[in-house]
Amino acid sequence: MSVIKLVHLLLYTFHLSLQPDFVGIICRRLSPKKIIEKWVDFARRLCEHQYGNSPRVRINGHVAARFPFIPLPLDYILPELLKNAMRATMESHLDTPYNVPDVGVTIANNDVDFVIRISDRGGGIPHRILDKVTDYHYSTAEESNQDPRMNNLFNTMTNSGPQSGPMHGFGFGLPTSRAYAEYLGGSLSIQSMQGIGTDVYLRLRHIDGKGESFRV
């Protein structure tokens, strides 16, 4: 582990130790709904800066679920997945940017693991690149920038205020999120319906889950 990562982890652990309901880095009563809502607000702000609008997000399923878990992985993975869903939604509706479909987030909790499904209606991932999107350094940013409608949109948004952060990066978000999930005994899978939208399933094993051990 690098020195920077170690310092970051120590600072994060110290910060959490001052919070109620925390034992070290473990939150004893983590609410998936609350942590999703936090990152929805973040992703929507980025999206609104980039595109002038953002999809609404509907959260359903086991919204009252609470259980012991480490928030740090979710704090990395969720904003990546939400940004992807919002970006796909906006870029597939460039002709009607103020009339876009909602993004749906479903929480499913059981005694072994929990699943967060993020569903968008952003046209889906083309079959020819579906196997590449979880490869490191693979990014669709260049393809998006080639759309002339994006250039017009960027010109319109130039003076909208300081940028809070990018909606897409350099091809690290999805592969790192998948590696994070798999390290914790879970998985990250993508189901694309080209022409309709994409469903992303994040499955993470409970700390006290049965079967395979949870690695910390």
N, C-alpha and C positions, 0 to 999 in steps of 0.2 A: 504494500500500500504506500502511495507517495506521501510526502510530508504534508502537502496541501490537503489531500483527502483526509489524512489523519486529523489535522487541525480542524477541518470542517466538521468531521464527525464528533470531535470532542466539544466544539462549540455548540453543535446541535444538541448533543446529549446534555450539556450543562443547561442550555435554555429550557429543554423539556423537563429537567429535574425540578425547575422552579414552578412548573405548571401543575394544577390539581389533576387528579386522575392519572398521573404518569408515574411509572416505576422505571427509572432509566429512560430508554427510548420507547418503551411500550406504553401505549394508552390503554388503560384498563376497560374503558367503555367507548371505544371508537365508534362514531356514527358515520357510515359511508355517505349518507345523504348530506350531512353537513360539510364533509370534506369535498364532495362533488360540487356542492353549491359554491364553495369558496373558489374552486378552480373554474367553474362556469363563469363567475363574475370576471375573473382575470382574463379568460379567453375571449369573452364578449368584448371587453375593452380593447384588446388587440385587434379583434375583427372589425369593430366599428371604426377604429382609426384607419385600418387598411382599406376597407371597402365601403365605409360610410353607413353600414348597417350590420346587424348580426342576427343569426337565427335565434329564436326562443328555444329554450331547453326544457323539456318535460321529464321529470324524474318520477318513476313509478316502481312498483314491486314492493319489496320489503323495506319500505322507507323508515320504519321505526327500529330496524335492527341495530343492535349495539353489541360489541364483543371486544376482547383484548386483541390489539394488533399494533404493528409498527407503522405510523403514518408516513415515514420517510419515503418508502417505495411509491405510495400513492401520490405523494407530493411531486414526484418526478413523472410518473406514468400518466396520470389523469390530464394534466395540462397538455401533454403531447397529443393524446388521443382526441381531446376536445377541440384543440386547434385544427387538427386534421379534418375532423367532421365539419367544423364551421367553414374552413377554407373550401372544402369540396362543395359544400352547399352554396356558398356565395359565388364561386367560380363557375358553377353549372347553371347559375341563374343571373348572369351578368346583364341580361336584357331586362330583368325585372328585379333589381337588387333590393327593392323595398317590399317585395312580396315573395318571400322564400319559405320553404317548408321548415317545420320545427326539427330539431335534433332530439331524439328520444334516448333517455338513459334508464335502464332497468336494473334494479338490484335484486339478486336472488341469494338468499342465505340458507345454509343448512348446517348440520352438525359436523361436517368434514371441511367444507370450504365455502367461499362466497364468490359470486360471479357478478361482474359489472358489464353490461352490454351497452355499447354506444352505437346507435343506429342513425344514419343520415340518409337523406334522399339527394345526394350530390352526384348522381349519375353512375356511381360505382367505379371500381378500378378496372381498367382494360385488362382482358385476360393475358395479353402479351407481356404485361409488366407485373402481374400479381405476385409472381414468385420472386420478384426483385425488390419489392418495397421494404422488405425486412433485411436487405443487405446493407452493410455499412457503406456510407458514402453515396448511396443511390438516392437521388432527390428528383422530384418532378417540378422543382421551382423554375427551371429553364423553360420547360414546356409551357407553363402558365404565362411566363413573361412574353412568349411569342404571340399570344393572343392580342390583336390590336385593341380590343375592348379593354384589356387590362391597362394599356398605356393611357387611354383616355381617362380611366378611373383614377390612375395614379396622379395624373395631372390635376384632376379635380380635387384630390385629397391633399395636395402638396402643402397647402397652408392651413391644414386642419389642426395643427398643434404638435407638440413633441411626441415622438413615437415611443410607446411603452416597451416594444420588443417585436421581434419578427413573427410572422405567422408560419414561416417555414425556414428550415435551416440547411444543413449540409449533409443530410442523410444519416444522422445519428439517432434521431428521436425514436423511431419504431424499433430498430434493432437493439438499442440499449434498453428500451422498455421490455422487449421480449426476454432479453438476457436477465433483467431484474426479476421478472415474473418466474422464469424457470429456475433461477437460483433459489427462490423462496418456495420451490416445490409446486409452482403453478404453471400457467401457460398464457400465451397471448395468441389468439387465432383470429384470422380475418376471413369473412365470407362476403364476397362481392357479387352483386347482381348487376352486371354491366347494363347501363341504360336506366337503372333505377337508383341504386344506392349501395351502401356498405354497412355491414354489421361487424363490429369488433368486440370480441369476447375476452375479457380479462378475468382469469380464474386464479384465485390465491387461496392457499391452504391456511386454515385457522392455526394459530399457535398451538392450541391443544387438540388439533385435528387427529383423526385416526389414520392408521396406515403409515405412509412415508413420514419421516421426521421433518420437522420444520427447521431449516438451517438459519442461524443468526450469525 
